[in-house]
Amino acid sequence: MTQPWNLINATKTFNKKTQHALMGNLKGKDTNMAKNNDIKNNNISPPVVITQAILAQHSHKFPPHTTPAIQRPTIYAALLSRVAIEFRQRIVLSDHTKDGIEHKNTFDGKEAIDKLAYIIRTSDRKLALRVGRALSAQRLFHDVCYETQLVDSSSHFYEFSNIAFYTLNNPQRKRSDSWSECGSIATSHNDTDYADHSTIPNGIITDLTHCYVPTCFGKQPCYSPCCPKRYKKPKVDIKAEISVAPQYIHRTELNDQRPANLHDHNLWADIVDKGLYSSISNKERKRQENIYELIYTEKDYVQSLEYIMRMWIQPLKENPIISSSRRDDFIKKVFGEISTIYRINYKLLQSLESRQKDHPIVYQIGDVLLDCIIDFEPYIKYGSKQYEAKFTLENERYINPQFDNFADEVERHVCSNKLELNGYLTKPTTRLGRYPLLFSAILKNTPKDHPDQANLTKAIMIVKQLLSRVNTETGRAKTKYDLERIHYNLSYKNKADEVNLDLLSEDREIIKQGILKRSPQLDSQEYQVILFDHYLVVFKLKISSGIEKYVVQKRPIPIELLNVNVPDNYNTSKRASTLLPGLLGTGNSNAAIVVPPPYIASRASTDIGPQLFVNQHNQFNNNKLHNHYPMVFEHLSAKRGGSLNFILHATAPATRKSWLEKIRGLQERKNIKSPVFELLPVIPLFEFSESNKIHHFITFNAGNQYLLAADDGVYVGHYSTTIEKARSPHKLLSLDKVIQIQVIEVAEILLVLLADKTLWEYNLDVVNGNPSHQAPGRLVHSNVPFFCIGQCLQRTLICVPRISTLKSYIYTYEPIRKVDNATNTNIISKRTIIPDIIKQKPSQESKDIHFKKIKESYIPSEAYALELSATMMLITSANGVILVDMRTDKAQSLLNSADKNLSFILEREMETTSPLNLKQPMKRIAIFKTPLNHYFVCYDEFAFYIDKKGNRLFPNFLIEWEGCPERFAFSFPYVMAFDNSFIEVRNVVTGAIEQIIRGKQMKCLNNGHKTELPLIFGTMTDPMNDNYQFVFTLQLSRSIQKEEQKGYILPHK
C-alpha cells in the first residue's frame, strides 16, 4: 500500500546566501529527504518532514501572526520572492517631485511600508521596513536619487529597476491568448518565457517562517524549543539603520544630525581658528557652515563626475568591451554631456575654493555663483536624455555579457562607494535640484543689506527656471522616446485590427500607461495598457534580446468612442463605490448630455457611466477576488462593440480611480477644444415627440422656408439660422408616414413619398393654403422605394426606380411647366420619342400635364440609391456603383476593375453577388467631388480617393469607419458619417478623427449634397428630454472656418 509520505521524493533547495539587508535574520534553508526502504516495508511511523515548499503550498493551514480585519494575500510571507511579486503587483505608481525634479512612475516610502505590512500580515512596521530593505538590497527598487535605503516616510521616493520591472511583469506561466466570451482577456498555453527569474529577489525571512511542527497552531509556542513563537523578535533601532550613499547628504535636510560614518568632512567650526569663530555672531556662523557645505558637496560632486569619466568612459573608449560600430553611439547616449558638465562645475569649484582660500570667513559668494550658473544650459539637454540613457544602459547589459561583467566589476570597485552607475548618472540632475536648497540656506542667514541678498535671490530664480525647463524637456523627450520605441516594435495579434496610430506625430502624447490584469486571480496574465491622446491600446509586452515588443491584443479604441464603466455588481468595498461621484448608479450609458446648451457639439464624450454586463460577471461575487477592481472598456459603435468590449482588473482602488480620472480628463480636455462642427437647432425645442418620427428635411424658396416629413404628415416653416427667430412649423398635409419630400420650384410641384411606396404629387400652392383644408393629391407612381431629383444635361430630371430582388428598372421623367406646350421638342433619347403622360386614377384630378417619361434604364441587380450628375446617372447596387451615360445609355462601373489598389473593395463587391455569400451588400455609397477634381468615395466600411477614370488615388490613404454609417455628408475638408449613436467627423486630408458627436437615434435628414443650399440637417433624441426629437443643422465653427482658409494639402501618396 502506498503511503502518503512516499509521494514526497525530494524537496526544493532554497537560497543559502545570507541576506545582509535583513541584519543577519535571513538565511538559506536546504532540506532533503531520501527514500526510506525500512519505512516502506514496515508499519513504522515515518519522520515528519516539512519543507519550505510544502509550507508555501499549504500556507493557508497556518494562521498568521495577527488576525487581519480584511482578507490578506494568500502567499507564504517568509519567501522573499513571493513578497517581491506581490509587492510589485500591489504598489500604485504615480508622479512625484523632489528638489524640483519630477520623477515619474514612483512611490513613496510610507506607501511601500503600508503595502509590505499588508502583504506579510503584520502591524510591525519595523519588520515591514526590514523586508523592504531586503528587496531593495537585491535591486527590486531604489531611491530616485540612489541616496538612501527604504525609509518609512512620505517624503522619500523610490522607483523599480528596469530588470526587476520586466521580470515581475513577465512571470513564467502557461497562458491562453484568447479573449473570453465575457469580455476578459485570456492568454495562450504556448507562451514563451521572457523572464529571467534569477533577477527576482529571493531569500527566507526567518521572522515570518512557520514552525516545523505540523500541530503548531495559534499564537502560543508549541513544545518545540525551536518554535519561532517562543522567541521575541529583537528590537531594531530604525534610525541607526538609515544607510545613505556616501554622497549628497546635507545638514540642511537632517537638521545637522548627520551620522559620523556618512562623510569624512569636518564642520566649518572644526577647521577655523577658535578666536575667529568666537568673534562672529551665531547667524554668521550658520551662514559660514552653509557656505562650507556648498563647497565640500560641490567637491564631492565633481569627484563623482571624474569617477564616471575615469572608470567608465575612458575604459569603454580604449577597450573592445562594446563593438566599435555601437561604441560611440552608446557613449553619446548614456554619458551625453557629462564631460561638458564636468568642465562647468570644475570651474565653479575652483572659484569657490579660491574664494575660501582668500579668507576663512567667506564674505561674498553670490557673484561667483551667478558667473557660473549662466553656463548651466547643458544640464537641460542632459536631463532630457537621461530616460533614454537608462534604457540604453540596461539594454546593453542585457545583450552584452562582456559589458555586464565590466559593469559588475566597476560597481564593486572601492572607488564606486557601492553605488551603481545609474546612481552616478542621476547626480547632475539631482545636484541641480539641490542648488536652490543650498542657496536658500545661505540666503536665510545673510543680512538684508548684504550684496549676496540680490545675487543669491537671482541665482535661485535662474536655477528654478532651469529646473522647470529640465522637467519640461525631460517629459517631452521621455514621451518621444517611448513613442518611437513603441512605433518601431509594434505588431498586431490580428491583422484585421491594424490601425494607423501615427505615433510619430509631433503632437502625440502618452496620457497614462500601466499594468492591468485580465482576471481577478493574482497570477493572471498582465497587459500593458497605454492611453494615448487619441486611442486606448492594450498590449502584451514581450522581451526579446533585451528589446521590448508591443503586441496589440485588440483593435485600438478611439478616445471619443470609449466608455469605461465600473460594474456595480462588484462593489467589494465602500471606497470602490465612491470613486467618481455622479458616474455610478444611473445604469444608462447615455446618461450624460451629449449636446450641452447652447447645443454646441463637443469633440469627444465624457460619457463614463456604468453600462453593465450584469449576467456575465457572476465570478466577481467570489469573496476570494475582493482585492481586484474591474473596469469594463466598451466601444460605442454597435459594429465594434461586440468584439471590442472587454474587462480588465486593477489591483488597487487607487489604480482604477486613476484610470477613470485620466480617461475622463482626456475626454473633457477634448471637449474644451473648439469643435469642428456646431449643432444648431432648426425648430423650437419640444415640438416633435419621439412617437412622431421625422424622416426628411428640405429647404426651398432660396432657403427661406423648409418642409419636414414626419409620421403624421408634412410640415412647413420659415428657416432661420438663430434659435431666437425660429418659429414652430405648421402641418401642411395630414398623411400617414411620409418618408421623402421634394420641391420642383420650376414646375411648382411638391412630391411626397409615403411608407407604402406610393409617390404623390401636389401643387406647390399648398404651402400657402389654409391648413384646415387639405388640397387633393395626384398619384404619380406605386411601388416606389425612393426617388431622385437632380440636374442632368442642364435639365431637372426625376428618377423613379421599380425594384425587385434581381433586377431594377429606373424611369426618368422631366417635369413640364404649366406654360410649356405638351409637345416639348427637346427630346433626350431617341428611344422615347413619344412622351408618355402619366395617367391618374379616376378619383384623382388629371386636368394638368405634370411629367413626361424620357428614358427607361435597366440593371440586373437591386438598386439601393440614385444620383444625377452633369451627364451621368449613378446607380448604387450590389455590384457597386454603375454609371449610365444619359446621352448614349452606355453603362460602366465606377471603379476600374484592373486597378490592383482597389482589390480590397472589388473583391468585396464580387463576394456580395455570389449566391453563397452571407455578407450584407454595401447599400450606402456616396461620392463627393473635391476642389482639386478628385473624387472621394464613401463605402459603408471604407473611404478613399479615385480619379475620374475610376483609378485609386493616394494608395496609402484609407479611412476605415469606426461605426456603421447609414449616410454621409461632405463639407470640404471634412466628411461626416452618420451612425445611429454618433456622427463621425473625419478629415479627408489626413484621415484622422476630428470630432465625434454622440447622441441617441441620430439620423441624417439631408446631407446638403447637390441641394439648393449646402446645408446638413439631422435629428436625434433630445438630450434634455428623451420624449422629444432634436432637429439640428451642422455648421462649421468660426475658428475652423478661419483655419480652412489656409489652403488644401494633398494626402500622403
C-alpha angles and dihedrals in degrees: 000000000000112000120216092241090057088071089068105081101160142347134231121265114232132205113291096191117110113239103226093193089067090060093245095311095109119076137161122254125206119182123172129184123197128200114270113209092188091059090047094054099039134053092243119140107252122234117268107252118178119172129193090252092056090045090052093050092048099033091126088073092064118072117230121250090255128027108240122221091226134029113289131204111287098228132116100257094201091072109083093202091058090049091049094053093044091047093051092050096049104041115100115221123211140153121279135179122221123179090347094305117115116224117195128210095016138134134208128245096248092054090049092053091047091054094044093049088051093048097048091040100236139125091208103105091186090061090048089051092053090050090049092052090051088056091047092049088060091050100253088136139348142198112280089240095035089238111112140032118239111307125189093238137111091221095064117078132200139186135200119255115246096242094049091045094056094039094054092042093053105045118172108262139140107251145174120230099206128106112239123236093249090061103260123126119249128187138225131270094221099054119147120242107243096170128099102211093192087078094059111099112253138183143101123275100213093194089063101042120115124239116269090230107096093210094055104117134155129026098296120090119252128228093281114106088214096053108137089223092061095070129063116236110248115251113246125206101228094191090057090052097056101120117193130187111259092251134067107018112142132198089219087067100040097040091244092300095124118162111242095236096059100076141015090215120113123217119266088246090061096056101040126083111271093227092051090047092053092049096066131070125259091251092054090048090056090047092053091047089054092049091048090051090052091052099046094043088050088053091050089049094051090049089053090054090049089051091055093050096042101040101032118017098040096048091046091053095046101041133057093241090126122031114265092240092063102026101090093042091050094050091047094050098043103036100025112156097004094117092048092048090048092056091049095049094040087058089049091049092050091051092049094048091046090054089048092052092052091068135349088235106061106214101186132016106153094085091055091051094049092051092056107034091062085071093055094103093111088065089070094054092043093050093049091054097045095092092053090045091056093053092045091052094048092046092052091051089051098050101031114059091183092058091044090055090047091051092049091050094049093045090053091050115112090239091064092065087220091294121131123231094259088059091058093044090058093053098089094056091039091051091050089054091050096054095079090052093050094043092047091052090054092044092051091062096039118106115249094241093049119115090234091066093076096033096049092045090053092045091052091050092050093049092048089052089051090050091052090051091046091054092047095047092042091053092047093046092046091052092047093048093048091048092050091046092051094043095053094042098042125124137161126234089212120033091213089065095061114131129174099246092179091212094170093062113126094236097044115128139189106220098180140346132183149129122287126176128232095223139012095260115108092229092049123132113276124218131199106233118194124191108205122185090260109022141032109222130187114209135184106219117218129179116215121172089342093305122116115234118201113206113188108224100190136016109282114255119224112238091234091058098042126112119186115192140178113224105236092207088069102058097141096164138027090241093057092057094053101047098114116016112221094021099084134066102027096100089205123109091200095047092118118087104253097195108035119199129307080038097251112159114235127222093234141006131252091199099141105152137135106280102169143205090209100173097040103061108056087130088074090072091066107118091219091067099058093113093065127077118205128212124194113217113200136183112222094218119089086215093060102022100084094053100032102047111104143153127237128181131226119207096222136031090237090057092051091045090052092052093048093048094047093051093045091046092051092050092047090049089055089050092055091057116093107271121236093226130026123210109228121186116242100192131026116280125269095021100123123042123215090253091062101060120202114222109172140017128190138168128219140165091063091311095302095112136036139200123213127198116212140163093267099042147286123322130195129202145155114267118228131174093218125064091220091065096040115114131198114266121236128222114262102178129018103218134147115256107338109198103174137020134179136179124216100194096182089061095031091235132146116201120202125188118197130204090252087067096250118138116212133190127214133179111256088234089082090081089068097037131102109284090214091062112056115208117232119257133215123228110238103176142343131218091036114151092183140335137214133218122191149132116276129160087000091299136106107246134182121212118200118183128205107200138195130169097269104023143028135201119204117200117201119206136181120213115236120222115230091238093052123095117251090239101067109184096205101095118177099194127038088207091067104045097147113063113233109221110215109245121224130214114263090249092058130075114258106170094114129066109234113167141004124206113234105168143018120200130189133201125179095232142052115287117222102178142002134211135175126217132179094288105354141073112215115209119191110210142154087274092057126256117340120200117212117193105225090206101050103017088232113151128207139163119263093227125058105242090204093062108102091198088068096051092106091064100030091056089051091052091050091050093053091057093052114105089226094052116118097183122107112252119246101260098167115068124151130182123202129183119226126213090259092056094255119138120232110205121199120198123179090262106022143029127200144148130267134175126235090274094057096254118138118254124206097013092197091059117088132146118207110195118234093209138037103268117210094183141004135221129190133208109160124275090017133066122196123208114197113216122178091254105028146012113238112210114196134182108238091207099052100017090227124142106255100176143357117206109196129201147121126281093358115187136172109233096181127000094201092234112148092347132133091266123017093241123145117213130186144161136219140164108289106258090214096050124018091205093070140055126241114216112200145168123222113233129179112248117244095244091054092048089058092049093051091059089072093081144256125296120196120238118255112281 
